[in-house]
Amino acid sequence: MRFARALLQGREVTAAVAGDPGAEVLHALRGTTTVVDLAGGDHGAAREATDWALRSSDAVPVSSVRLLPPVQPPSVRDFVTFEEHVEGVVRSVDGAAGGGVAPEWYQAPTFYFTNPHGLVGAHDDVPVPPGCAAFDFELEVAVVVGAAGRDVDPARAARHVFGYTVLNDWSARDLQRREMKVNLGPAKGKDSATTLGPWIVTPDELEGFRDEEGFLALRLRASIDGEQVGHDLLSNAGWTFEEMIAYASRGTWVRPGDVLGSGTCGNGGCLAELWGRRGRQDPPPLRPGNVVRLDVEGIGSVENRVVAGSDLTDLPVVPRARARSRRRERNGGRAA
């Protein structure tokens, strides 16, 4: 099964997706049913919703609608699970001579929280973030959580998978480099836009790609203006999605609709990895007019055009930190 969100005749709808690649059609689900509703139910509920839509809703060509992010998630966690990506980006973002992967990377599937309000659809334009001169894409796959869980056993985490979608973690590398020197982040370097789409594919459609170690061996491809810049296999990740769900749920809850990104694949899954390996910005940072396309076997493609964003000179000035004393007492009602 596949599920999408779209603007259809001026209203947002959640729909079942049918048809062959390149000729997909949407069938609106009943009433106000959402992906989060379906994710929180059982597999039978999603199947019943799909069967009703295919029987009762008109077929609308995907090419005639604007695809929205297929889910409105309560939270978005983005992991970093590809060793090859880390090797290259450490050199690029941190400027570390020789790069290298921190030993801690091998101990747990590390993630950060990104902005659920910055999601964009599969074909939406993506503005360059204010003040950014090193804009980048990141080719990922995301899992959408189904059943809620806390302290999930990795051996049983498959029960908490609703489906998979393509994720592009757009990144302002120069902003990211600055803020991570404070040993926090990434934050503003990442929160301007995240593409999700084109739809969510349920696990049963991808089981044929699963290898003997439990990884989904999906082919991944990234191109800019029609020229391929990266390709990899999803199975080169260091952890499975089930292990990511289990780790995310340690001491807390994962909820229906939560999105967990795989992290960026290797072998050119982003520009920063290539910059780090080559010692120069080759290919150059993304500029307005560039079109970035990400293809994931078995799921689909997203294609976004980069456009000009807000100019810093047109935005309110954020002051620098003020020099402050370190006095600890007040004198006569004023700081002493």
C-alpha positions, -999 to +999 in steps of 0.1 A: +000+000+000+010+036-007-004+067+009+000+104-001-012+138+009-022+163-017-040+195-025-071+183-044-096+209-056-084+234-030-085+210+000-059+188+016-067+151+013-050+118+023-052+093-005-043+058-015-019+056-044-024+032-073-010+027-108+024+020-124+055+041-119+051+074-138+013+069-141+002+069-105-033+081-095-047+091-062-080+078-046-090+100-016-096+082+017-129+084+035-136+116+054-108+132+073-086+101+077-049+109+080-017+089+078-013+093+115-048+078+120-038+048+098-004+045+114-019+042+149-042+014+138-035-021+127-026-033+092-061-044+086-074-008+091-050+005+065-060-022+041-097-015+046-092+023+041-073+016+008-100-009-004-127+017+003-108+045-015-102+023-046-138+014-048-154+047-039-131+076-049-124+089-083-089+083-097-070+116-099-036+117-118-007+125-095+005+148-122-025+171-118-021+178-081+004+193-057+018+166-035+022+176+002+045+159+027+028+125+031+025+128+069+023+156+094+046+141+120+046+148+158+084+147+156+113+142+132+145+125+143+173+123+118+200+097+123+235+094+109+240+058+100+263+057+070+300+055+079+311+066+045+291+098+048+305+106+082+341+102+069+336+128+042+315+153+060+338+154+091+365+167+068+342+192+051+321+206+081+347+204+109+377+210+088+395+182+105+427+171+088+423+135+077+387+133+089+379+100+107+349+086+124+345+091+162+345+058+182+312+069+197+296+066+163+299+028+164+283+026+199+248+038+191+227+051+162+230+088+170+203+113+159+192+149+163+157+164+163+149+185+133+120+208+125+086+192+118+073+226+107+099+229+079+086+200+058+081+205+020+065+183-006+080+162-033+080+189-060+079+221-039+105+249-045+131+251-017+145+286-008+181+291+001+182+298+039+190+334+048+228+340+051+237+306+035+264+304+009+270+266+010+236+250+004+234+212+002+210+183-002+211+150+016+197+117+002+179+097+029+151+072+035+128+077+064+107+053+084+072+064+096+063+049+130+031+030+133+022+016+168+033+036+198+061+021+219+085+027+248+117+008+254+110-012+222+128-045+218+148-044+185+136-079+177+100-067+178+104-032+164+091-043+130+057-041+146+062-004+150+069+003+113+041+018+093+060+026+061+089+043+043+094+075+023+121+095+007+138+123+028+160+152+016+176+169+046+185+203+031+215+217+048+232+251+051+267+239+056+283+272+065+257+279+092+260+243+104+298+246+107+296+278+128+269+266+152+284+232+158+316+248+171+295+256+202+290+218+206+253+220+199+233+214+168+229+211+140+200+236+143+197+266+120+219+248+096+191+222+091+157+236+100+147+256+069+134+227+048+131+189+048+115+172+018+093+141+024+076+122-003+064+114-027+043+090-006+046+064+021+051+028+011+041+001+035+067-026+045+050-055+026+058-038-007+096-037+001+101-071+017+116-085-015+145-061-011+154-072+024+189-089+026+200-117+049+210-093+076+176-076+077+186-044+057+166-031+028+189-032-002+173-003-021+192+015-048+196+052-040+205+079-066+210+117-064+213+141-094+216+178-099+202+193-131+200+158-146+236+148-138+242+120-113+263+130-083+258+101-060+245+066-057+245+039-029+226+011-014+204+017+017+217-016+031+251+001+036+237+018+067+252+007+100+218+000+117+184-012+105+153+010+109+141-014+136+173-008+156+168+030+151+132+028+164+144+008+194+171+033+202+148+063+198+123+047+222+148+042+250+134+059+281+107+076+261+079+071+235+078+069+198+043+078+185+023+071+154+034+093+126+069+100+140+095+102+113+130+088+117+155+095+089+182+071+080+209+097+077+226+105+044+239+077+023+275+075+012+292+078-022+279+113-030+247+113-010+254+150-004+278+176-016+296+180+017+309+145+016+324+151-018+339+184-007+356+167+022+370+139+001+381+162-028+394+191-006+374+217-026+338+226-033+333+204-063+305+202-073+298+238-061+271+246-035+235+246-047+223+279-063+189+292-073+178+273-104+194+240-096+170+210-096+178+182-072+163+148-078+165+119-054+154+084-065+148+055-041+141+021-056+107+007-046+095+040-031+098+068-057+113+101-065+113+137-052+125+166-073+128+201-059+140+234-075+163+256-054+150+292-054+163+325-039+154+329-002+152+359+021+181+383+020+197+390+054+196+427+047+158+425+046+154+407+079+155+421+115+190+423+128+198+397+155+224+414+178+256+398+189+260+386+224+266+415+248+297+416+269+285+409+305+301+411+339+302+380+362+290+398+393+268+378+416+251+405+438+230+435+433+239+469+448+210+492+457+186+475+434+211+476+405+237+450+394+269+454+414 
